[in-house]
Amino acid sequence: MILGFIGTGKISSSIIFGIFKSKLKIKRIYISSRNRNIAKKLSKSYGKIRVLKRNNR
């Protein structure tokens, strides 16, 4: 499964955390860099996260 999130606030972060705690088979999660600090923390915590520079790719 490949997912994407526009925005990296508390809701997106909580959903991503829950996804990785679950047994879902995730290939990759793409997130926008809207909140760069949270995006950076998420990408360091979970290797399957890619931070995008723009929201349309």
Secondary structure, DSSP 8 states (H G I E B T S, - for coil): -EEEES--SHHHHHHHHHHHHTT---SEEEEE-SSHHHHHHHHHH-TTEEEESSTT-
